[in-house]
């Protein structure tokens, strides 16, 4: 199949995975990206000469990458050095309490008992049993499979899965289900936080998102060299299989002729002709016509509610007080206010929850001097229509420092020890999004079916990435890349002729 040409637009995790699998099939694959280097949202900032991961920092669902490598006759542990974390995350509250969740479920249960009592520990065990069962039925029927209609999804669930969803209450929100599950408000906060992994509010997200707890309980790993090492690995494997990279290259149009995709054009007027195009970008860019009017048909015309954006600080500084682990969360009171501020009032939260990724830990638990930190608070995705003022950002920074200090941690933000990013910055990197980092918000019980699938309505155009089924996050994006590659592979038998082989103007045929 070397005569079959595929252009992948976007070199995020999903695009690289699609390129890798399709080149392994023998297709002629070219990857283009508007950035200088591959990576997409997996990005690093340099502070004081040190690279700090500024994009996704949590590596879960290792099996996605194990299976990917197996399909390529490779082994993940020979391509990447992964270290499992014994502490999944460390959680702090302003009342001085803290709770670690562990890779060992019995250790987590004991920690919950010491934290909130025996009754809550029992409820935690029941919660774990529930999320494990939920994940089991959603794995094959949803995560690993092409997007289905609601009737198709119900058929795939089977009697056991339907019974589970009925018991859970499919129309419940994550927040309401946790109110019924736990009596300790801190535990409700902790497990409600998993909605934000999909860029959503727990007050509106469906209760099915509780399965994310099981994803984390199944294991969290660190990647030696940082998350950028995953990108370097995938890029290297692509090149070893003959994938051609053009970076930076801005795709300004997906070419459609006689109702079918025939390639892409760049802003240099160069055209890359192709039999298939895999778009690895936020589908909002398609909807807004940023890839040309014909490509707008690939997604629904009605714009869904955007997911969360963020304000982030990549910092290199000493820390004092608390003993941090790799992944740390700092909670404040009135948790619901955070999401009312963001989604209803479109403003930075007045009392934000703070995520802190201490990237030199847990291997360096002693006094290590200056360390690399990613600090993140959620924000509204309105970077296309509003730019945060310096006063608003200064107030936000003060809130962050105050929140962690109330929990017992102290560090400094100076003009020279950090790089800050805002929704406006993310919007510029990912046009059409307003800075949304997770595609559309997962709000309402039908929302899991409203993301586009890998197969678009335009013949020859396939979709992948965090805004596409099965959803956001590094492993889910990788799964979407695999699903897009599978859809391309399934379509190959329908090829009757190659696209037109010549057009006027500059051209490169991959």
N, C-alpha and C positions, 0 to 999 in steps of 0.2 A: 503493500500500500504506500510506497514512497511517493506516488504521484498524487496522493490525497493530501491537500495542504490545509493546515489549521493555523489560524492566528489567534493567540490568546491575548486579550486586551487587559492588562493588569497583572502585575507580578507579586500579588499577595500570596498568602499560603495556598488559597484555593486555586489560583491561576497556576502556580508552580506545580501543585499536585496534578492538576489536569494535564499540564504540559508533559510531566514526567510519565504519566500512564499512557498518554496518547503516543508519545515518542517511542515508548516501549513496544507499542503495537506496530511500529514501523511507519507511522505517519510523519510527514514533513511539518515540523512545528516551529513557529516563530512566536516569541513572547515580546510584547512591547509594553513599556511603562513610561509614564510622564516624569517619574522620579529618576534620579541619577543611578540608583541601584535598586535591585529587587527588595521587597519586604512589605509593601503596603502599610497596614497599621502597625506591623511589627517594626518598630523604629527605635533608634538609640540616639540620645543626645550626648555630646561631649562636654564635660564640665571639668575644668582644671586638668585636662589631659586624660580624663577617665571616661570610658563609655558607660552610660547608664541607660538600661532599658526603659523606654518611655511609653511603649505600647503594651499590649497584653503581657502579663508577667507570670501567669499561672499556667503550668503545663499539667493537664489532666487527660483522662481517656487515652492513655498510652496505647491501648489496643488499636486505635485508629491508625497510628503510625507503624505499629508492629505489622498489622495486616497489609498496609501499603507496601512496606519493604518486602514482605513475603511475596506479594504479587510481582515484585521486580526481581525475585530470586536473591534478595539481600536480607541482611539482618540489622535491625535498628541499633542494637548494642555495638555493632561494628562501625556504625556511621556517626553515632552521637554518644556522648557520655552523659547518662542520666543518673541522678541520685535521688532515691525516694526520701521524702521528708517524714520524720517521725511526728512532728507537730504540723498539722495541716494549716492551722491559723491560730493566732493569739488575739484575744478580744479583751478590750479594756472599756470600763465605764467611768464616768466622772465621779461616781460614789466611791471609787477606789477599788472596786471589785474587778476581777479578771478571770478569764476562762480559756484554757487551751482545748482544742479538739485535736485528737490524735489519729494517726493511721490505724492504730489498734483500737477497735470499737469498744472493747472492755475497758481500756484506759480512759476513753472518752466518757463512758458511762460513769465510771468512778469519779471523774473530774466533775461531771454534772451533779452527781450526788453531793460532793463536797461543796459545790457552788450554790445549789438550790434545794437540796434535800432529796430524800429517798423517793418521794412521790414523783417529783419531776424527773428523776433518773429513770423511773419506770416509764413515764410518758416519753422520755427520750428514746428508750429502747423500742417502744411501740412505734414511734415516729420513724426510726431507722428501719424497722420491719416493713412499714408501709412504703417508704421511699424505695426500698430495695425491690419490693414487689412491683411498684409502679414503673421503675426503671426497666425491670425485666419485660414488662408487656410493651413498653414504648420503644425499646431498643430495636426489635425487628420490624415492628409495624410502622414506625415513624422515623427514627434516626437513620437507620440503614437503608431505607427504601425511598424510591421516588415519591414526590408529593402526591397524595391521594385526595380525592374528594371525601367529604364527610361519610357518605355511605361506604366508600371503599375502605376508609380508615376503620370504620366500625366492623366491617367484614374481616379485616386483617387482625383486629383485636381478638376476635373470637369470644366465646362465652366467658372465659376467665377474665379477660381484659375488660369486657363490658361490665361484668359484675363488680370489678374493682372500681371502675369509674363511677358506677352508680352509687357505691358505698361512699366514695369520696365526695360526691356532689359536684358534678361537672361545672355547674355555674357558680360555685363558690370562688371567692378570691383567695389568693394565698394568705392574705392577712386574716380574713375571717376564719379560714381553716386552722391557722396557728392560734387564734384566740380560743378556739375550741380545744386545741391540743394541749397548750401549755398555760399554766397560771402565772408563771414568772414573766413579767414584761421584758426582762432582759433576754430571755430565750426566744420570745416572739421576735424581738428586734434582730437577734442573731440570724435566725433562719429566714426571716423576711428579707434579709439582705440579699439572698440568692436571686431575687427578682432583678436586682440591678446587674447581675451577670448577663442578663438579656436586655439591659438598658431600660428597665421598666419599673413602674411603681408597684410595690406589693399590695397597695390598696386597690389596684385595678387588674393586676396580673392574675391569670387563672391558677387555681390550686395545683394544677399539674406541674407547675414549675418547682414544686417541692422536690422533684426528682433530681434537681441540680445538687441537692445535699448529698444524694447517693453518688453522684459523679465525683464529688470531692472526697467522700469517704472511701471510694475505691482507690484513691491514691493521688498524691501531688508530688511532682518531681521538679528538681532543678536541672537546668541544662548547663553543662560546663561551657564557659564562654558566653553565657547569657542566651536569651531567646534569639538574638541575632544569629547564633550558631545554627539554629534550625533553618533559617533562611539560607545561610551559606551552604549548608548541607544539601538542601533541595536544589539550589541553583547549581552546585557542583555536579550533582547526579544528572540534572537536565542536560548540562553541557556535555557530560560524558556520553550521553545518548544522542548527541547531535542537535539538540535544541538551539536555535539561534536567538540571541537576545539583542534587542534594539532599545537601549536606555541612554539618555532620555529620548522619548518619542511620544509626541502628543497626538492621540487619535482624535480627530475632530468629526469623523463621520463613519458610521458602519454602513457600508455600501449595500443597497438592496436593488436588485434588478428583476423585473417580472415577478415580484413578490417573494424573491428568495435572496438570502445573503450571498454576496459574491466577494466580499473582502472588506478592507477598511482603507480609509484615506487619512494621511497625516497632515498636520498643519503646514508642512513643507510642500504640499501638493503631491507628494509621493503616494502611490497606491500600492497596497499589498493585497494581491488577489488570493482568494482562498475558497475552498469548498465548504469549510465550516469556520465559524468564529465563536470562541468562548469569551464571554464578557465577564471579567472578574473585577467588578467595581460596584459601587452602590447603585441599585436600580433607580434611585431618585434621579441620577444623571440621565438615564434613558428617558424617564418620564418628563423631564424638563427640556428635552430636545437637545441636550448637550452633545449627543452623538448623532445628530441629524434627525429630521422629522420622520423619515420612514421607520427608524428604530424605535420611535415612541410606541408603536404597536406592540412591542415586546412585553409591556407591563400595563396594568390597569391605569386608566387615566386619572382616577380619583386618588389624591395623595393621602396616604395613611398618616396617622399621628407619628411624629418622629420619636425616636428613642432618646435616651440621655446623651448629653455631651459631658464634658469635664473641663475643669481647670486643673492642670498638673504642674508640678515643680520637680525637676530633676536636680537633686541637691547633692553636694559633697561637703559634709560637715561632721564634726564630732557630735555625738548625742550623750546626754547625761540623764541619770535617773533610772527609768525602767530598763529592764533587760528585754530587748526586742528579739523576735524571731524573724524568719523570712517574711511571712505575711502577717500583717498586724492591722487591726481595725479598732478605731476609737469612736465609741458611741456617745451621743448626748441624749438628753431627755426630749420628750415630745417628737418622737420619731416621725409621726405622720406629717408634721409641719414641713419637713424637708421636701416631701413630694408634692404637697400643696404649693409650696413656693415655686418649685421647678415647673410642674406641669400646668398648674392653674394660673399662677401669676407670672410665669416666664421670667423668674429672677433667681439669682444665686440664693441658696438656702441660708437663712440667718443663723442656723445652728447645724452646720453640716456634719455628717459622719465623715471621718477621715480614714482613708486607706493609706498605709505606709508599707512599701516593699523595701526591706533592708537587704540590699543585694550582695552584701559581703557576709551575710549570715545564712544558715546557722553555723557554718564552719569556723567563723571567727567570733566566738562568744566573749572573749576577753576584751580588754580595753584596746581597741584597734585604732584609736585616733579618728581622723576623718573617715567617714564611710559613705557609700553610695546609697542614696535614698530616692525612691519615687514616691511622691506624695500626691494624692488625688482626691478631689471632691467632685461630686456630681454637679452638673449645671444644665440649664436648658439649651436645646439645640436651636438657637436663634442667631448664630454667627453670621448669617447672610443678611439679616435685617437690623442687627444691633451689635454694637461693639462695646464691650465692658469698659467703663471709665477706669482711670488709674485709681480714683477714690474707691470705686466698688471693689477693685482687685486688692487694694490695700486693706480694706475692711475685711475681705475674705481671708487674706493672709493672717490678719490679727485674730480672726475667729479660729483658724486652723491652729495657730500657735497656742491660743488660749485653751482650746479643746484638749490638745495633747498634754498641755501643762497641768490641767486639772486632773488628768489621769496619771500624772507623775513623770512625764517625759519632757525634756527640754532640749531644743536645738535652735540654731539661729538661721535666719534668712538674711543674707546680705546681697548687695547688688552684684557681687562677683562670684558667689558660690552656688548659683543655680541658673537654670534655664526654665522659663515659664511658658506654657502653652494654654491657649484659651479656645472657646468655641469658634471664634473668628479664624484662628490659625488652622483648626481642623477643617473648617469649611473650605479654606483655600487649598488644603491638601486633597480634600475629597469633595469636589464641586457638586453642588446640588443638594448637599446634605444639611446645611446649616450647622455643621459640626457634629451631627448625630454619629455616634460611634458604633451603633449596633443595628443599623437599618431602621426598621419601624419598631415602635413600641409593641410589646406583647401584652395588650390590654383586652380583656374580654375572653370568654371561653372559646370563641371561634377564631381567635387571632392566630393560633398556630397553623391554621389552614390558609391564612391570607397572604403569607409570603409567596413570592413567585417560586416556581419550581425550576428545575434545570432545563426543561424543554420549553422554549418560548413559543408564542404563536407564529413567529416568523421562521419558516423553514431554513435550517442552516445556522440559526443563532441559538446558542446555549448560554445559560447563566450560572454563575457560581459566586461564592463569597458570603460574608456574614449577613447581608441583607436578603439572602436567598435561603430557601429550605435546605437543611433543617434548622439553621439559625446562627447566631453569632458565637464568637469564641474561637480560639485556635483549632481545637479538634473538630468542632462542628464545621468551621470553614474548610478544613481539610476534607471532611466527609462530603461537603457540597462539591468540592473539586473532583472527588471520586465519582459522585453521582453524575456530574456533568460529563466526565470522561466516559462513563458507562452509557450515557445517552448518546454521545457522539458515536461510540462503537456500535450501538444498536441501530443507528441511522445509516451506517455505511452501506448496508445492503440495498438501501433505497436510491443510491447514487446512480444516475443514468448518464450524466454527462458532466464534464468539468465546467466551471464558470468561463465566461468569455476571457480569452487569453491575452487581450491587448486593449488598452484604452489610450487616449491621448494624454500627454503630460508625463511627468516623471513616474517611474514605476519600479517596484522591486517585487519579484515573485518568489516567495520563500519556498 
